[in-house]
Amino acid sequence: MRPSQVLRSSEPPIGKYGHYLNKDTWGHLGCVLPQRGIITYGLSSNRQNVLAGAAHDAVFNTWRRSSKQVLYWAPPLLAAYYAMDWAVKR
């Protein structure tokens, strides 16, 4: 019995064994000229200020979300309060 074509090939099949792109097609995504001049910048994770503005954003985001929901919970709350007040007085 001879091995299958996949086992005889030099590369694993695309989508298996952590191999997702063919090395012949990566970088040749329809461009006639090779890509040049692409600059990327990075910042070390220990140099970032990850909580910058978090308290300010939390206060105003809470206010914004609560103000949008007040008409859903305030009228039933007031109706229940006045109903209980009426029932106690009666």
N, C-alpha and C positions, 0 to 999 in steps of 0.2 A: 504494500500500500504506500503510495507516495504522498508527501505532505501537500497540503492545500496551497493555493496561490498566496494566501495571506501569510502563512507561516514562512514561505520562501522569500517574501519581500524583505527589503532592508529596514523599512519603517513599520511600526505598529499601525493598525488601522486608525483612521481619524475618529475620535470620539471614545477610544478605549485606552486604558492604561495611562491616563493623564496626557494624551496626545490629542490636541484639539485643532491644531492648524498644521497644514502642510508647509514645510520650510521653503518650498519653492514658490508658494503663493503669498507668503507673508511679506509685506512690504511692496508687493506688486498688485495694488488694489485698483488697477485701472489707470495708474499714472504712467505717462510716457517717460517723464524725467524722474530720476530718483529724488527722494525727498531730502532736502538739505536746509540748514538754517533753522531747525526747530530747537528752541531753547526752553528748557524746563528749569524751574526754580523750586527749591524745597526748603522747609524749615524744620529743624529738629523738634521732636515732640516735647522735649524738656525745655524748650525756649518759648513755647506758645503760652499765652495767657488764656486758658480755656474757660475761665469763669468771668471774662471781661463783660461787664454789663448784665450779668445774669440776674442780679437782684432788681435792677431797674426794669428789665424786660418782664420779670415775673410779676411785679406789681401792676404794670400797665396791661399785661396780657390777661391777668386775673380780672382786672376792672373791665376790660373790653368784653371778655366772655361772659361775665356776670351781668353786665348791662344788656346784653343780647338775650339773656334768659329770664330776666326779671318778670316779663309779662306772662311767662308760662307758670311760674310758681307763686307770684304775689296775689293774683286774684283768688285762687282757691284757698290760700292761706287766710286772706281777709274774710272770705265767705265763711270759712270754718270758724274763725274767731267770733264773728258776729252771730253765727248760729249758736255757738256755745254760750255766748253772753246772753242771748235771748232766752235760751233754755234755762240758764241759771236764775235769771230774773223772774221767770214764769214759775 
